[in-house]
Amino acid sequence: MQKKILSLTLVAFLIVSFFNSTIINAEVNDTSGGDIQSNDEVVTATNMEDLPLDLLEDIEVSEYDDTGDSIVTEEEDYSAEIDFESNSIDFTDVNGNNIEVSVEDEDLEFKENNDGSIVFENKEENYQVENQILDGGFRQLYTLESEVSPKEIKIDIDLENGQYLKEEDGLYYIKNENGETIYNIGKPWAVDSKGNFIDTHYTLKDNAIYQNINYTGNSYPVKADPLFCSDTINNTSTKWNSSYDGGKGTFSVYTRTCTKAYITANWALGIGTLGAISQASIMGDMWSEVTADADFKKHISSSKRGRIKDQFICHAANPLTIYKSSWNLEPWRPDKSLSATYAKACNPK
């Protein structure tokens, strides 16, 4: 699948977000390994074409079975069901943490199964909801067809005992009774028919999230996307490949589709909600999964972990590497700074 390439300005914007809680414009003076210089101009993506991934067209749904009343996905690390009658998505992660998400609208009716995108429609209010099960999570995709379509949508979340919704620094999570994050909720986004991003935000009330879409233009349809991610790394596929590069070896990490979409939305679309990506909750979850892997423990010595972590974070932020099927991490590469690793497309020499 061909990916769009960011401009140098946006590429630099992503790496600078590693080190600054305020995102600033940056330019790479020497793409062969020079330093990254910054100034005070704020930069963010303004159109879907600015991103390395089209968040509408390039997100693949998980394989599923159609029962006639629902679709069901059963994987080793998660299971999910989308019910045709209630427009609900029921998702259970590898640890048995279950949530059920639906749009509060009795007039939403099942329309079709469009290759794993389950479409519901409210004809009177002229909008649709597509429910999709993803590798490592799920999402709802709203299509507002005209100015009469609702600009505030209530997302009901049925939580188990002890689970609760939490907002922290502009990002939203579902946590368990111990305060541990079990689901990461993606930064809200919305686009008009020309691909231009428009203002949208969440409001949290009890066990519901309201997505508010602030749009007064006329370039319909408008699309918006709440995203819920659980497991971040496919540990079954992640492994050491000893034959790589003439026997030097590589640790191949397989990141979930949902996580890649989450990273793209959160670190390329906004300023106010962004801290340093290397300190973000989801990055901590990902790194914990990587370091817990048996092959990682066997082949990556403690003295090499720093450079491996730099390569790992680089793959997450670099638009040229994030959508590779695997992120190949090599302990034999020299130990460079994170910015130098980024300048070499995550392969320092």
ZARO-329051 format. One record per residue (C-alpha): x, y, z; residue in three letters; residue number from 0. Coordinates in pm, 1 decimal, m for minus. Example, Ala and Ser with C-alpha at 12.3 -4.5 7.8 and 13.67 -1.06 7.14 Angstrom:
<r u="1230.0" v="m450.0" w="780.0" pafi="ALA" keba="0"/>
<r u="1367.0" v="m106.0" w="714.0" pafi="SER" keba="1"/>
This chain:
<r u="0.0" v="0.0" w="0.0" pafi="MET" keba="0"/>
<r u="144.2" v="329.6" w="m105.9" pafi="GLN" keba="1"/>
<r u="179.2" v="581.8" w="175.2" pafi="LYS" keba="2"/>
<r u="178.9" v="955.5" w="148.2" pafi="LYS" keba="3"/>
<r u="504.0" v="1126.8" w="243.6" pafi="ILE" keba="4"/>
<r u="498.1" v="1424.0" w="477.0" pafi="LEU" keba="5"/>
<r u="664.1" v="1749.2" w="386.6" pafi="SER" keba="6"/>
<r u="1000.3" v="1817.3" w="550.7" pafi="LEU" keba="7"/>
<r u="831.0" v="2069.6" w="774.1" pafi="THR" keba="8"/>
<r u="585.9" v="1814.0" w="916.1" pafi="LEU" keba="9"/>
<r u="852.0" v="1545.2" w="939.6" pafi="VAL" keba="10"/>
<r u="1061.3" v="1777.1" w="1152.4" pafi="ALA" keba="11"/>
<r u="754.7" v="1872.2" w="1354.4" pafi="PHE" keba="12"/>
<r u="710.7" v="1511.5" w="1456.7" pafi="LEU" keba="13"/>
<r u="1062.6" v="1461.2" w="1585.5" pafi="ILE" keba="14"/>
<r u="1071.3" v="1790.4" w="1772.7" pafi="VAL" keba="15"/>
<r u="758.7" v="1674.1" w="1959.8" pafi="SER" keba="16"/>
<r u="978.9" v="1415.7" w="2126.8" pafi="PHE" keba="17"/>
<r u="1165.7" v="1677.0" w="2321.8" pafi="PHE" keba="18"/>
<r u="920.3" v="1961.6" w="2374.8" pafi="ASN" keba="19"/>
<r u="583.4" v="1974.9" w="2544.6" pafi="SER" keba="20"/>
<r u="501.1" v="2263.9" w="2310.4" pafi="THR" keba="21"/>
<r u="521.6" v="2168.4" w="1943.7" pafi="ILE" keba="22"/>
<r u="730.2" v="2405.8" w="1737.3" pafi="ILE" keba="23"/>
<r u="817.3" v="2426.4" w="1372.9" pafi="ASN" keba="24"/>
<r u="1148.4" v="2274.3" w="1276.1" pafi="ALA" keba="25"/>
<r u="1357.7" v="2227.9" w="969.8" pafi="GLU" keba="26"/>
<r u="1619.9" v="1965.5" w="906.7" pafi="VAL" keba="27"/>
<r u="1931.7" v="2145.1" w="785.6" pafi="ASN" keba="28"/>
<r u="2124.2" v="1826.4" w="710.5" pafi="ASP" keba="29"/>
<r u="1913.4" v="1518.8" w="631.7" pafi="THR" keba="30"/>
<r u="2224.9" v="1304.1" w="624.9" pafi="SER" keba="31"/>
<r u="2261.8" v="1341.9" w="998.3" pafi="GLY" keba="32"/>
<r u="2272.6" v="1709.1" w="1091.1" pafi="GLY" keba="33"/>
<r u="2117.8" v="1874.7" w="1391.7" pafi="ASP" keba="34"/>
<r u="1755.0" v="1975.0" w="1409.0" pafi="ILE" keba="35"/>
<r u="1702.5" v="2348.4" w="1440.2" pafi="GLN" keba="36"/>
<r u="1376.9" v="2502.1" w="1559.0" pafi="SER" keba="37"/>
<r u="1201.0" v="2836.8" w="1573.6" pafi="ASN" keba="38"/>
<r u="881.3" v="2966.9" w="1729.7" pafi="ASP" keba="39"/>
<r u="628.0" v="2905.0" w="1452.9" pafi="GLU" keba="40"/>
<r u="363.6" v="2646.6" w="1546.1" pafi="VAL" keba="41"/>
<r u="294.7" v="2374.6" w="1286.7" pafi="VAL" keba="42"/>
<r u="34.3" v="2098.1" w="1262.2" pafi="THR" keba="43"/>
<r u="m126.6" v="1894.9" w="985.8" pafi="ALA" keba="44"/>
<r u="m417.5" v="2076.3" w="820.2" pafi="THR" keba="45"/>
<r u="m527.8" v="1820.3" w="559.4" pafi="ASN" keba="46"/>
<r u="m546.1" v="1441.1" w="545.4" pafi="MET" keba="47"/>
<r u="m291.8" v="1445.7" w="263.1" pafi="GLU" keba="48"/>
<r u="m32.5" v="1579.6" w="508.6" pafi="ASP" keba="49"/>
<r u="m30.8" v="1248.1" w="693.5" pafi="LEU" keba="50"/>
<r u="166.2" v="929.5" w="615.8" pafi="PRO" keba="51"/>
<r u="m159.9" v="735.5" w="645.0" pafi="LEU" keba="52"/>
<r u="m507.4" v="823.0" w="521.2" pafi="ASP" keba="53"/>
<r u="m708.2" v="772.5" w="839.7" pafi="LEU" keba="54"/>
<r u="m1021.7" v="716.3" w="629.9" pafi="LEU" keba="55"/>
<r u="m903.8" v="487.8" w="352.7" pafi="GLU" keba="56"/>
<r u="m589.6" v="310.3" w="474.0" pafi="ASP" keba="57"/>
<r u="m710.6" v="152.5" w="799.4" pafi="ILE" keba="58"/>
<r u="m765.9" v="m221.0" w="750.8" pafi="GLU" keba="59"/>
<r u="m1031.6" v="m402.7" w="952.8" pafi="VAL" keba="60"/>
<r u="m970.2" v="m736.1" w="1124.8" pafi="SER" keba="61"/>
<r u="m1084.3" v="m1065.4" w="980.0" pafi="GLU" keba="62"/>
<r u="m1429.7" v="m1165.9" w="1100.4" pafi="TYR" keba="63"/>
<r u="m1716.6" v="m1415.8" w="1079.9" pafi="ASP" keba="64"/>
<r u="m2064.7" v="m1291.7" w="984.5" pafi="ASP" keba="65"/>
<r u="m2329.7" v="m1466.4" w="1197.2" pafi="THR" keba="66"/>
<r u="m2623.4" v="m1290.9" w="1031.5" pafi="GLY" keba="67"/>
<r u="m2696.0" v="m1085.8" w="1343.1" pafi="ASP" keba="68"/>
<r u="m2342.6" v="m962.6" w="1406.6" pafi="SER" keba="69"/>
<r u="m1981.1" v="m998.5" w="1304.6" pafi="ILE" keba="70"/>
<r u="m1736.5" v="m1169.2" w="1538.9" pafi="VAL" keba="71"/>
<r u="m1356.7" v="m1157.0" w="1555.9" pafi="THR" keba="72"/>
<r u="m1165.9" v="m1411.7" w="1766.0" pafi="GLU" keba="73"/>
<r u="m789.5" v="m1357.5" w="1790.6" pafi="GLU" keba="74"/>
<r u="m532.5" v="m1491.3" w="2036.0" pafi="GLU" keba="75"/>
<r u="m499.2" v="m1153.5" w="2210.5" pafi="ASP" keba="76"/>
<r u="m850.8" v="m1009.8" w="2178.8" pafi="TYR" keba="77"/>
<r u="m1209.5" v="m1081.1" w="2077.0" pafi="SER" keba="78"/>
<r u="m1483.6" v="m849.3" w="1952.3" pafi="ALA" keba="79"/>
<r u="m1840.7" v="m845.3" w="1828.1" pafi="GLU" keba="80"/>
<r u="m2044.2" v="m580.6" w="1645.1" pafi="ILE" keba="81"/>
<r u="m2418.2" v="m627.4" w="1693.4" pafi="ASP" keba="82"/>
<r u="m2637.0" v="m531.8" w="1396.6" pafi="PHE" keba="83"/>
<r u="m2941.1" v="m440.6" w="1606.1" pafi="GLU" keba="84"/>
<r u="m2790.2" v="m226.3" w="1880.9" pafi="SER" keba="85"/>
<r u="m2497.4" v="m61.2" w="1690.3" pafi="ASN" keba="86"/>
<r u="m2272.9" v="m175.0" w="1978.6" pafi="SER" keba="87"/>
<r u="m1911.2" v="m290.2" w="1972.6" pafi="ILE" keba="88"/>
<r u="m1822.6" v="m541.6" w="2244.6" pafi="ASP" keba="89"/>
<r u="m1445.4" v="m578.1" w="2290.1" pafi="PHE" keba="90"/>
<r u="m1239.2" v="m793.6" w="2529.2" pafi="THR" keba="91"/>
<r u="m861.2" v="m762.2" w="2553.6" pafi="ASP" keba="92"/>
<r u="m598.9" v="m1027.8" w="2630.0" pafi="VAL" keba="93"/>
<r u="m642.5" v="m974.7" w="3005.7" pafi="ASN" keba="94"/>
<r u="m1020.2" v="m1010.8" w="2994.7" pafi="GLY" keba="95"/>
<r u="m1095.2" v="m637.8" w="3024.8" pafi="ASN" keba="96"/>
<r u="m1428.8" v="m589.5" w="2851.5" pafi="ASN" keba="97"/>
<r u="m1603.2" v="m272.2" w="2733.2" pafi="ILE" keba="98"/>
<r u="m1909.4" v="m212.2" w="2517.5" pafi="GLU" keba="99"/>
<r u="m1941.0" v="105.6" w="2311.7" pafi="VAL" keba="100"/>
<r u="m2241.7" v="234.9" w="2117.6" pafi="SER" keba="101"/>
<r u="m2394.2" v="558.0" w="1989.7" pafi="VAL" keba="102"/>
<r u="m2700.1" v="668.0" w="2185.7" pafi="GLU" keba="103"/>
<r u="m2958.0" v="695.6" w="1907.3" pafi="ASP" keba="104"/>
<r u="m3262.8" v="467.9" w="1887.2" pafi="GLU" keba="105"/>
<r u="m3320.9" v="574.1" w="1526.4" pafi="ASP" keba="106"/>
<r u="m2989.1" v="435.2" w="1401.2" pafi="LEU" keba="107"/>
<r u="m3071.9" v="131.4" w="1188.9" pafi="GLU" keba="108"/>
<r u="m2848.3" v="m135.4" w="1040.1" pafi="PHE" keba="109"/>
<r u="m2782.9" v="m66.0" w="671.4" pafi="LYS" keba="110"/>
<r u="m2510.0" v="m304.8" w="550.2" pafi="GLU" keba="111"/>
<r u="m2191.7" v="m497.3" w="612.1" pafi="ASN" keba="112"/>
<r u="m1943.7" v="m323.7" w="385.6" pafi="ASN" keba="113"/>
<r u="m1646.6" v="m563.1" w="396.2" pafi="ASP" keba="114"/>
<r u="m1624.1" v="m556.9" w="774.4" pafi="GLY" keba="115"/>
<r u="m1741.1" v="m197.4" w="819.1" pafi="SER" keba="116"/>
<r u="m2085.1" v="m230.2" w="977.4" pafi="ILE" keba="117"/>
<r u="m2290.7" v="68.0" w="863.6" pafi="VAL" keba="118"/>
<r u="m2581.8" v="214.3" w="1058.7" pafi="PHE" keba="119"/>
<r u="m2795.5" v="500.3" w="929.9" pafi="GLU" keba="120"/>
<r u="m3031.5" v="763.7" w="1067.8" pafi="ASN" keba="121"/>
<r u="m3214.9" v="882.6" w="757.3" pafi="LYS" keba="122"/>
<r u="m3406.6" v="1162.1" w="928.0" pafi="GLU" keba="123"/>
<r u="m3095.9" v="1326.5" w="1073.3" pafi="GLU" keba="124"/>
<r u="m2891.2" v="1239.9" w="765.9" pafi="ASN" keba="125"/>
<r u="m2587.6" v="1071.2" w="920.0" pafi="TYR" keba="126"/>
<r u="m2420.2" v="729.3" w="935.9" pafi="GLN" keba="127"/>
<r u="m2204.5" v="538.7" w="1181.6" pafi="VAL" keba="128"/>
<r u="m1956.4" v="272.7" w="1068.6" pafi="GLU" keba="129"/>
<r u="m1830.6" v="33.1" w="1335.1" pafi="ASN" keba="130"/>
<r u="m1497.9" v="m138.1" w="1264.5" pafi="GLN" keba="131"/>
<r u="m1294.4" v="m398.6" w="1451.9" pafi="ILE" keba="132"/>
<r u="m921.2" v="m331.4" w="1413.9" pafi="LEU" keba="133"/>
<r u="m607.2" v="m523.0" w="1501.4" pafi="ASP" keba="134"/>
<r u="m571.7" v="m427.1" w="1867.5" pafi="GLY" keba="135"/>
<r u="m887.6" v="m219.9" w="1906.9" pafi="GLY" keba="136"/>
<r u="m1188.3" v="m71.6" w="1728.6" pafi="PHE" keba="137"/>
<r u="m1333.6" v="252.8" w="1601.2" pafi="ARG" keba="138"/>
<r u="m1653.8" v="429.1" w="1502.3" pafi="GLN" keba="139"/>
<r u="m1650.1" v="638.9" w="1185.3" pafi="LEU" keba="140"/>
<r u="m1919.5" v="907.0" w="1163.2" pafi="TYR" keba="141"/>
<r u="m2039.6" v="1050.6" w="831.6" pafi="THR" keba="142"/>
<r u="m2239.1" v="1373.2" w="857.8" pafi="LEU" keba="143"/>
<r u="m2409.5" v="1421.0" w="523.1" pafi="GLU" keba="144"/>
<r u="m2548.6" v="1774.4" w="557.0" pafi="SER" keba="145"/>
<r u="m2599.9" v="2073.0" w="784.1" pafi="GLU" keba="146"/>
<r u="m2899.5" v="1900.4" w="948.6" pafi="VAL" keba="147"/>
<r u="m2675.7" v="1617.9" w="1072.1" pafi="SER" keba="148"/>
<r u="m2601.8" v="1624.9" w="1448.0" pafi="PRO" keba="149"/>
<r u="m2282.2" v="1800.9" w="1547.9" pafi="LYS" keba="150"/>
<r u="m2273.0" v="1641.1" w="1891.9" pafi="GLU" keba="151"/>
<r u="m2271.4" v="1262.1" w="1920.6" pafi="ILE" keba="152"/>
<r u="m2301.9" v="1076.9" w="2249.2" pafi="LYS" keba="153"/>
<r u="m2082.0" v="768.5" w="2279.1" pafi="ILE" keba="154"/>
<r u="m2211.8" v="537.9" w="2552.4" pafi="ASP" keba="155"/>
<r u="m1944.4" v="321.8" w="2717.4" pafi="ILE" keba="156"/>
<r u="m2055.2" v="24.6" w="2927.0" pafi="ASP" keba="157"/>
<r u="m1776.1" v="m42.7" w="3176.9" pafi="LEU" keba="158"/>
<r u="m1714.2" v="m330.4" w="3415.1" pafi="GLU" keba="159"/>
<r u="m1700.5" v="m281.0" w="3792.5" pafi="ASN" keba="160"/>
<r u="m1402.0" v="m66.6" w="3890.9" pafi="GLY" keba="161"/>
<r u="m1338.8" v="66.5" w="3540.7" pafi="GLN" keba="162"/>
<r u="m1369.4" v="439.2" w="3476.9" pafi="TYR" keba="163"/>
<r u="m1308.9" v="708.8" w="3215.6" pafi="LEU" keba="164"/>
<r u="m1025.5" v="952.7" w="3278.0" pafi="LYS" keba="165"/>
<r u="m896.7" v="1264.1" w="3106.6" pafi="GLU" keba="166"/>
<r u="m529.8" v="1350.9" w="3157.0" pafi="GLU" keba="167"/>
<r u="m361.5" v="1643.1" w="2981.6" pafi="ASP" keba="168"/>
<r u="m620.3" v="1643.6" w="2704.6" pafi="GLY" keba="169"/>
<r u="m598.2" v="1270.4" w="2634.9" pafi="LEU" keba="170"/>
<r u="m864.5" v="1017.1" w="2734.1" pafi="TYR" keba="171"/>
<r u="m828.0" v="670.9" w="2884.0" pafi="TYR" keba="172"/>
<r u="m1026.0" v="385.6" w="3032.4" pafi="ILE" keba="173"/>
<r u="m862.4" v="271.6" w="3354.3" pafi="LYS" keba="174"/>
<r u="m914.9" v="m22.3" w="3587.5" pafi="ASN" keba="175"/>
<r u="m972.0" v="m17.6" w="3962.8" pafi="GLU" keba="176"/>
<r u="m594.2" v="4.7" w="4019.0" pafi="ASN" keba="177"/>
<r u="m563.1" v="316.0" w="3804.1" pafi="GLY" keba="178"/>
<r u="m391.7" v="127.5" w="3520.5" pafi="GLU" keba="179"/>
<r u="m472.4" v="221.6" w="3161.0" pafi="THR" keba="180"/>
<r u="m650.9" v="m62.2" w="2982.6" pafi="ILE" keba="181"/>
<r u="m778.6" v="130.9" w="2678.3" pafi="TYR" keba="182"/>
<r u="m629.4" v="437.0" w="2507.7" pafi="ASN" keba="183"/>
<r u="m887.5" v="659.5" w="2337.2" pafi="ILE" keba="184"/>
<r u="m755.5" v="830.9" w="2026.9" pafi="GLY" keba="185"/>
<r u="m747.0" v="1206.6" w="1985.3" pafi="LYS" keba="186"/>
<r u="m1072.5" v="1316.0" w="1816.4" pafi="PRO" keba="187"/>
<r u="m1046.9" v="1435.3" w="1459.9" pafi="TRP" keba="188"/>
<r u="m1286.1" v="1537.1" w="1181.8" pafi="ALA" keba="189"/>
<r u="m1245.0" v="1629.3" w="814.9" pafi="VAL" keba="190"/>
<r u="m1465.0" v="1787.3" w="552.3" pafi="ASP" keba="191"/>
<r u="m1512.1" v="1651.7" w="200.5" pafi="SER" keba="192"/>
<r u="m1190.8" v="1823.4" w="86.5" pafi="LYS" keba="193"/>
<r u="m984.4" v="1647.8" w="352.8" pafi="GLY" keba="194"/>
<r u="m938.4" v="1961.1" w="563.1" pafi="ASN" keba="195"/>
<r u="m926.1" v="1898.3" w="937.9" pafi="PHE" keba="196"/>
<r u="m1192.7" v="2085.1" w="1131.4" pafi="ILE" keba="197"/>
<r u="m1232.1" v="2163.4" w="1499.6" pafi="ASP" keba="198"/>
<r u="m1364.6" v="1882.9" w="1719.6" pafi="THR" keba="199"/>
<r u="m1328.6" v="1785.3" w="2082.8" pafi="HIS" keba="200"/>
<r u="m1454.3" v="1543.8" w="2347.7" pafi="TYR" keba="201"/>
<r u="m1662.0" v="1625.8" w="2653.7" pafi="THR" keba="202"/>
<r u="m1664.8" v="1370.2" w="2933.8" pafi="LEU" keba="203"/>
<r u="m1984.0" v="1310.1" w="3132.0" pafi="LYS" keba="204"/>
<r u="m2027.1" v="1008.7" w="3358.6" pafi="ASP" keba="205"/>
<r u="m1967.5" v="693.3" w="3149.4" pafi="ASN" keba="206"/>
<r u="m2015.7" v="870.3" w="2818.8" pafi="ALA" keba="207"/>
<r u="m1804.7" v="1075.9" w="2583.3" pafi="ILE" keba="208"/>
<r u="m1962.2" v="1343.1" w="2366.3" pafi="TYR" keba="209"/>
<r u="m1784.8" v="1427.3" w="2042.4" pafi="GLN" keba="210"/>
<r u="m1855.0" v="1785.2" w="1942.6" pafi="ASN" keba="211"/>
<r u="m1786.0" v="1880.5" w="1581.3" pafi="ILE" keba="212"/>
<r u="m1763.9" v="2255.2" w="1529.7" pafi="ASN" keba="213"/>
<r u="m1840.9" v="2302.8" w="1161.6" pafi="TYR" keba="214"/>
<r u="m2025.7" v="2585.5" w="986.9" pafi="THR" keba="215"/>
<r u="m1896.7" v="2526.6" w="632.8" pafi="GLY" keba="216"/>
<r u="m2069.3" v="2355.4" w="341.5" pafi="ASN" keba="217"/>
<r u="m1812.4" v="2096.6" w="227.0" pafi="SER" keba="218"/>
<r u="m2010.3" v="1787.4" w="320.9" pafi="TYR" keba="219"/>
<r u="m1989.3" v="1503.4" w="399.0" pafi="PRO" keba="220"/>
<r u="m1793.9" v="1557.1" w="720.0" pafi="VAL" keba="221"/>
<r u="m1628.5" v="1251.3" w="876.0" pafi="LYS" keba="222"/>
<r u="m1509.4" v="1195.2" w="1233.2" pafi="ALA" keba="223"/>
<r u="m1351.0" v="903.7" w="1418.0" pafi="ASP" keba="224"/>
<r u="m1343.1" v="794.9" w="1784.1" pafi="PRO" keba="225"/>
<r u="m1075.3" v="524.7" w="1829.4" pafi="LEU" keba="226"/>
<r u="m1022.1" v="276.8" w="2115.1" pafi="PHE" keba="227"/>
<r u="m696.3" v="80.8" w="2143.4" pafi="CYS" keba="228"/>
<r u="m605.3" v="m195.2" w="2389.2" pafi="SER" keba="229"/>
<r u="m312.5" v="m421.7" w="2306.0" pafi="ASP" keba="230"/>
<r u="m29.2" v="m231.5" w="2136.6" pafi="THR" keba="231"/>
<r u="221.5" v="m498.6" w="2024.0" pafi="ILE" keba="232"/>
<r u="161.8" v="m833.8" w="1852.7" pafi="ASN" keba="233"/>
<r u="389.3" v="m1043.5" w="2072.2" pafi="ASN" keba="234"/>
<r u="310.7" v="m1362.7" w="1882.2" pafi="THR" keba="235"/>
<r u="465.1" v="m1226.0" w="1561.1" pafi="SER" keba="236"/>
<r u="739.8" v="m1021.3" w="1730.7" pafi="THR" keba="237"/>
<r u="1065.7" v="m1218.2" w="1732.4" pafi="LYS" keba="238"/>
<r u="1440.3" v="m1223.7" w="1674.7" pafi="TRP" keba="239"/>
<r u="1555.9" v="m1294.6" w="1317.3" pafi="ASN" keba="240"/>
<r u="1911.5" v="m1427.9" w="1331.8" pafi="SER" keba="241"/>
<r u="1960.0" v="m1441.0" w="952.1" pafi="SER" keba="242"/>
<r u="1901.0" v="m1068.9" w="897.3" pafi="TYR" keba="243"/>
<r u="2180.2" v="m869.4" w="727.9" pafi="ASP" keba="244"/>
<r u="2423.7" v="m1154.6" w="684.2" pafi="GLY" keba="245"/>
<r u="2367.1" v="m1297.2" w="1030.6" pafi="GLY" keba="246"/>
<r u="2387.3" v="m972.9" w="1231.9" pafi="LYS" keba="247"/>
<r u="2028.0" v="m1024.0" w="1336.4" pafi="GLY" keba="248"/>
<r u="1730.3" v="m797.8" w="1404.8" pafi="THR" keba="249"/>
<r u="1450.5" v="m781.8" w="1658.2" pafi="PHE" keba="250"/>
<r u="1131.4" v="m743.4" w="1450.7" pafi="SER" keba="251"/>
<r u="849.4" v="m572.9" w="1640.3" pafi="VAL" keba="252"/>
<r u="495.5" v="m591.8" w="1502.2" pafi="TYR" keba="253"/>
<r u="286.5" v="m296.2" w="1617.0" pafi="THR" keba="254"/>
<r u="m93.1" v="m318.5" w="1612.8" pafi="ARG" keba="255"/>
<r u="m291.3" v="m132.7" w="1343.7" pafi="THR" keba="256"/>
<r u="m495.7" v="50.2" w="1607.6" pafi="CYS" keba="257"/>
<r u="m181.0" v="176.8" w="1777.9" pafi="THR" keba="258"/>
<r u="m34.6" v="311.1" w="1453.4" pafi="LYS" keba="259"/>
<r u="m358.1" v="500.2" w="1383.8" pafi="ALA" keba="260"/>
<r u="m358.8" v="630.9" w="1742.6" pafi="TYR" keba="261"/>
<r u="m3.8" v="761.4" w="1711.4" pafi="ILE" keba="262"/>
<r u="m78.3" v="927.8" w="1377.1" pafi="THR" keba="263"/>
<r u="m386.5" v="1108.0" w="1509.9" pafi="ALA" keba="264"/>
<r u="m239.1" v="1209.7" w="1843.7" pafi="ASN" keba="265"/>
<r u="101.7" v="1336.0" w="1734.8" pafi="TRP" keba="266"/>
<r u="31.5" v="1485.8" w="1395.3" pafi="ALA" keba="267"/>
<r u="m302.2" v="1656.8" w="1447.1" pafi="LEU" keba="268"/>
<r u="m284.7" v="1861.4" w="1761.3" pafi="GLY" keba="269"/>
<r u="m80.6" v="2090.5" w="1978.3" pafi="ILE" keba="270"/>
<r u="m265.4" v="2146.3" w="2303.0" pafi="GLY" keba="271"/>
<r u="m286.2" v="1776.6" w="2395.3" pafi="THR" keba="272"/>
<r u="71.0" v="1688.0" w="2313.0" pafi="LEU" keba="273"/>
<r u="356.7" v="1622.5" w="2549.8" pafi="GLY" keba="274"/>
<r u="679.0" v="1450.3" w="2463.1" pafi="ALA" keba="275"/>
<r u="588.3" v="1130.1" w="2279.9" pafi="ILE" keba="276"/>
<r u="863.9" v="933.8" w="2448.5" pafi="SER" keba="277"/>
<r u="694.9" v="998.2" w="2785.1" pafi="GLN" keba="278"/>
<r u="339.9" v="925.0" w="2665.8" pafi="ALA" keba="279"/>
<r u="132.5" v="656.3" w="2831.9" pafi="SER" keba="280"/>
<r u="87.7" v="448.2" w="2519.5" pafi="ILE" keba="281"/>
<r u="461.6" v="454.5" w="2445.7" pafi="MET" keba="282"/>
<r u="525.6" v="326.6" w="2795.6" pafi="GLY" keba="283"/>
<r u="278.2" v="44.8" w="2735.4" pafi="ASP" keba="284"/>
<r u="444.5" v="m42.9" w="2406.0" pafi="MET" keba="285"/>
<r u="795.9" v="m42.3" w="2547.5" pafi="TRP" keba="286"/>
<r u="688.2" v="m260.0" w="2840.4" pafi="SER" keba="287"/>
<r u="546.9" v="m517.0" w="2598.3" pafi="GLU" keba="288"/>
<r u="864.9" v="m510.4" w="2391.6" pafi="VAL" keba="289"/>
<r u="1100.5" v="m556.2" w="2686.0" pafi="THR" keba="290"/>
<r u="885.2" v="m837.7" w="2830.1" pafi="ALA" keba="291"/>
<r u="927.3" v="m1043.9" w="2512.5" pafi="ASP" keba="292"/>
<r u="1134.5" v="m1359.3" w="2558.8" pafi="ALA" keba="293"/>
<r u="1341.5" v="m1296.7" w="2243.8" pafi="ASP" keba="294"/>
<r u="1416.1" v="m942.0" w="2356.9" pafi="PHE" keba="295"/>
<r u="1548.1" v="m1067.4" w="2689.1" pafi="LYS" keba="296"/>
<r u="1757.5" v="m1333.8" w="2517.3" pafi="LYS" keba="297"/>
<r u="1917.3" v="m1122.8" w="2244.4" pafi="HIS" keba="298"/>
<r u="1924.1" v="m761.6" w="2375.1" pafi="ILE" keba="299"/>
<r u="2176.4" v="m705.2" w="2652.6" pafi="SER" keba="300"/>
<r u="2113.5" v="m435.2" w="2913.1" pafi="SER" keba="301"/>
<r u="2397.8" v="m226.1" w="2769.0" pafi="SER" keba="302"/>
<r u="2220.4" v="m212.6" w="2430.0" pafi="LYS" keba="303"/>
<r u="1873.2" v="m124.8" w="2553.5" pafi="ARG" keba="304"/>
<r u="1922.2" v="251.6" w="2521.6" pafi="GLY" keba="305"/>
<r u="1998.0" v="242.0" w="2151.0" pafi="ARG" keba="306"/>
<r u="1717.5" v="m8.9" w="2091.9" pafi="ILE" keba="307"/>
<r u="1470.4" v="220.0" w="2267.8" pafi="LYS" keba="308"/>
<r u="1583.5" v="514.0" w="2052.4" pafi="ASP" keba="309"/>
<r u="1528.3" v="306.4" w="1738.0" pafi="GLN" keba="310"/>
<r u="1187.6" v="199.3" w="1869.3" pafi="PHE" keba="311"/>
<r u="1068.9" v="552.7" w="1948.5" pafi="ILE" keba="312"/>
<r u="1205.2" v="669.0" w="1613.3" pafi="CYS" keba="313"/>
<r u="992.4" v="413.3" w="1427.8" pafi="HIS" keba="314"/>
<r u="682.7" v="540.3" w="1609.5" pafi="ALA" keba="315"/>
<r u="740.5" v="906.5" w="1516.1" pafi="ALA" keba="316"/>
<r u="900.2" v="879.1" w="1173.5" pafi="ASN" keba="317"/>
<r u="636.9" v="894.1" w="894.9" pafi="PRO" keba="318"/>
<r u="869.9" v="690.9" w="671.5" pafi="LEU" keba="319"/>
<r u="884.3" v="400.4" w="917.1" pafi="THR" keba="320"/>
<r u="570.1" v="389.9" w="1131.1" pafi="ILE" keba="321"/>
<r u="366.2" v="194.4" w="874.6" pafi="TYR" keba="322"/>
<r u="625.9" v="m67.8" w="795.5" pafi="LYS" keba="323"/>
<r u="487.6" v="m413.7" w="867.4" pafi="SER" keba="324"/>
<r u="761.6" v="m465.0" w="1125.9" pafi="SER" keba="325"/>
<r u="991.9" v="m227.2" w="1309.4" pafi="TRP" keba="326"/>
<r u="1337.6" v="m381.8" w="1286.4" pafi="ASN" keba="327"/>
<r u="1560.0" v="m295.9" w="1582.8" pafi="LEU" keba="328"/>
<r u="1932.1" v="m381.6" w="1572.8" pafi="GLU" keba="329"/>
<r u="2152.5" v="m387.3" w="1882.4" pafi="PRO" keba="330"/>
<r u="2468.9" v="m391.0" w="1668.8" pafi="TRP" keba="331"/>
<r u="2403.1" v="m40.0" w="1536.1" pafi="ARG" keba="332"/>
<r u="2605.6" v="242.5" w="1698.2" pafi="PRO" keba="333"/>
<r u="2466.0" v="420.3" w="2001.5" pafi="ASP" keba="334"/>
<r u="2363.1" v="764.6" w="1873.9" pafi="LYS" keba="335"/>
<r u="2130.3" v="1030.1" w="2010.2" pafi="SER" keba="336"/>
<r u="1759.4" v="1006.1" w="1937.5" pafi="LEU" keba="337"/>
<r u="1775.9" v="1298.4" w="1693.2" pafi="SER" keba="338"/>
<r u="2070.8" v="1140.0" w="1509.6" pafi="ALA" keba="339"/>
<r u="1883.5" v="809.6" w="1496.1" pafi="THR" keba="340"/>
<r u="1582.6" v="988.5" w="1347.9" pafi="TYR" keba="341"/>
<r u="1797.6" v="1166.6" w="1088.1" pafi="ALA" keba="342"/>
<r u="1914.4" v="824.8" w="963.4" pafi="LYS" keba="343"/>
<r u="1557.6" v="694.6" w="923.4" pafi="ALA" keba="344"/>
<r u="1599.3" v="496.0" w="1248.8" pafi="CYS" keba="345"/>
<r u="1907.0" v="310.0" w="1118.3" pafi="ASN" keba="346"/>
<r u="2206.1" v="491.3" w="1272.2" pafi="PRO" keba="347"/>
<r u="2545.1" v="420.7" w="1116.5" pafi="LYS" keba="348"/>
